[in-house]
């Protein structure tokens, strides 16, 4: 999986485009998905998401995906689970202080973000993990957030 994760970061521009197109498709299908019911879809969508994102990005299914902001390098692969940048222990060669055989997730994130059109998104501060969302679909989370944003704008 580690080799595929590194490949995904090296190909962040292409994969980022595919991911953005998929998100647009998901948003376009939202009326149908809402009729079926997001709660009913949670388990099957999360299973598909776990398979795809687990293979490509070594996704940990935190339910709060930050791949678009981190150059397609999942920050949850950090042994310290740091979501907003590297710790002070990154070795001079870019390796992790905890797992020396692994390059720092954040070194990879910076390199991947340079390949994305919205590369400065890495500067956005990520919210702390809501542990209640572990194992849930971040894809459906995007739709839930859009629904919540639409209802708050309507009020």
Residue, then its C-alpha position, 0 to 999 in steps of 0.5 A: x500500500x505504501x508504494x501506491x500511496x506514494x504513486x498517488x501523491x506523485x500523480x496528484x494533478x491527474x488524480x485530483x482532477x478525477x476526484x473533483x469530477x467524481x465529487x461533481x457527479x456525487x453532488x449531481x446525484x444528491x437528489x436521488x441519494x437523498x430520496x434513497x436516504x443518506x443513512x441507508x446508503x452509509x454502509x455500502x458507500x463507506x465500504x466502496x470508499x474504504x476500498x478505493x481510498x484505502x487502496x489509493x491513499x491508504x485512507x484510515x476512514x476518519x470521516x473528515x477527508x482532507x485529501x484535497x487540502x493535503x496533496x492527496x497525502x492522507x494526514x491520518x497516516x502520520x504515526x502521530x495523527x497530525x492534521x495540520x503539518x509536521x511535527x518537529x521530528x522530521x529528519x533532514x532526509x524527509x523521513x519520519x522520526x517515528x517510522x524511519x522507513x517512511x517519508x513524512x506524510x507532510x513532506x509528501x503533502x507539500x510535494x503533492x499540493x504543488x501539483x494541484x491547482x488549489x495547491x495553497x489549500x494546504x495552508x488551510x487549518x484542518x478542524x480536529x478529528x470528530x471521533x464520532x465520524x470514524x468509519x463513516x463516508x466522507x463522500x456522504x459527509x460532503x453532501x451532508x455539509x452541503x445540505x446543512x449549509x443550504x438549510x442555514x442559508x435558507x434560515 
